[in-house]
């Protein structure tokens, strides 16, 4: 009887340990590596150079933290060294293009302007891998459309 009880206790203990281990398993998600960030940055820079739109390009991770930045010679907007990372951070943390927030402010959600610390202007786009936002790219060139076109070239390089 003692042996059966011990075997039963051991079996129950093993079953509980297996269930706890299964419950404690954390999900995995893709991460933006430096190599991938540089690939995004280079593709965006190539687009900017091809169109003669010197700019600042920033790539951040999913938490909005900087991974890579380039300030091209003769960048059109000197403040771009602060604006481009802000656009990227905004796109990463809101999980949508920064231009969507600009549209909200100018449309039916002017209260979005109270989102302090974010850059609510076109030119920031999320970077998505396996259906998850892994980071974002932000661009500050000369016009909102150029910013988005350059950023789109960077996004396309991640796929």
PyMOL commands that set and color helices and strands:
alter all, ss='L'
color gray80, all
select helices_A, chain A and resi 2-23+34-51+80-94+98-106+110-114+144-158
alter helices_A, ss='H'
color red, helices_A
select strands_A, chain A and resi 56-61+66-71+124-129+132-140
alter strands_A, ss='S'
color yellow, strands_A
deselect
rebuild
show_as cartoon
